[in-house]
């Protein structure tokens, strides 16, 4: 069997969820959209169900998979509904729903529901992606209350730059949010992962930890609380071929790497078809036989090459950690010019192997 696999440590997942609770002092929705950022939504939800205050997904399709698997905890649809016809299912399945547009508000007013629903009313406080304009916010709140279709409203917004610890943008968004909700009596939710870790002064009755659940930092700089996270995924494989090259020999497509010295090259069963970033350059860290080394040459579809010259004990069959507890996913992402969110979500083809469940 091909040796590439992703080990998922569910105990680390629970640790990171508990850290979000500890740091925020608030209720926490575990964000498990996009198949729990590639970690497997069902298994992650099952691992957290005993302690999570609820879950958050992108859309109703993801929520229905959880309900079909017997997950009874609250599930919030972060993008709300895309068609008015979904409202019947939202009520039937007892899902919570974000409302971010006036057309969604109008659809709720016109709907015939079997039970009232919980709405998270989203304000555009400055990200300018989705959310109600501040001038419409109070009116939307009152209309939802008057509709008779809503049993509870949580007021929410989303930060655009909370991962920039020195940016004034987040405080500016809080000011817009506070002004828009003046006089409204409801719970609030502002803090995502970077805000949980790095913005303790921001009030929230509910927090929405996402990337931090999976043990990756949202920051590009060292941050004290992020260092307490435990990586959940270890992407690993093995060396499947070894060759000795003299100085001056190219390795891989395009000859982007030429050996500067006699070089021992290990070929690893891992490539961009597995989700490993193709743009990870020579020098991207790996761990082979328990020692740190690096990629050399371009990442191929099914294979990549690593430098074994200074790891003489490594050879055919040696284990390789591509990211995990020793090689951080965030370090790989930075080398590849991307973010850990993307490399987790791009994972495919490799089996997920769970422990600590």
Helices and strands as residue ranges (DSSP letters): E 5-9, H 10-24, E 27-31, H 33-38, H 41-48, E 54-57, H 60-68, E 75-77, H 86-92, E 96-99, H 102-110, E 117-122, H 134-147, E 150-156, H 169-180, E 187-192, H 193-198, E 206-208, G 211-214, G 226-228, E 233-245, E 250-251, G 253-255, E 257-258, E 263-268, G 272-274, E 285-288, E 291-296, E 304-307, E 319-323, H 329-335, H 340-345, E 351-355
